[in-house]
Amino acid sequence: MIFLRRAAHVAVLALMVIPIAAVLAAKPAAAEQRKRSQAAALARSMLTQLKIARPLSISGYSRAKFQPSWPNRRGKCSTREIVLARDARSIRRDSRCHPVRGSWFSPYDGKRLKSEKNVDVDHLVPLSYAWRSGAKRWSPAKRRAFANDLTRPELITVSHSANIAKGGKGPQSWRPQRRAYWCRYATSWITVKHHYGLFVTSRERVALLNMLRTC
């Protein structure tokens, strides 16, 4: 009889623990969803402020007009090396600041990369795309600032294969393979364009709004 009472008591406790665990697990998920919704609302607001125009000519473009090479920003560390260190897990660098060991996650395609040789630092808004969105009219100093921006979400570590597939395309022509990243990709794209006053095309705007629906 005592055994049955204890068993019943344990069963009641178990039934109480399950809902509590479910509530605790739901809280971070709900907070994350609110955060995504707020980011999407802000991005939609910023998108309405961007000028809609036809792309400028690519004539005159060269990467060197934005970035002849990755400049040193902190001692011996270049912009690229700073981003690689920022986005890595368990990174180890040599005396020249170059990463010799680490692990990187590529949000575009979900790949986990363990060699720096397979990792690219991508310009979220491609330099050639920015050129056609208004950067063609910028000063050389502003173009260099854009290409090495560590404050806005313009620089991101991705797999080499994803970076090659993306090339200089905009969201109307290319989207990350991982649908789960579409919200972050769209909000980041809009944030960068809004900060630098770059315009969007009508097709680009539609594509961004469609991705924001996944937030």
Disulfide bonds with the S-S distance in Angstrom:
Cys77-Cys97 1.94
Cys183-Cys215 2.04
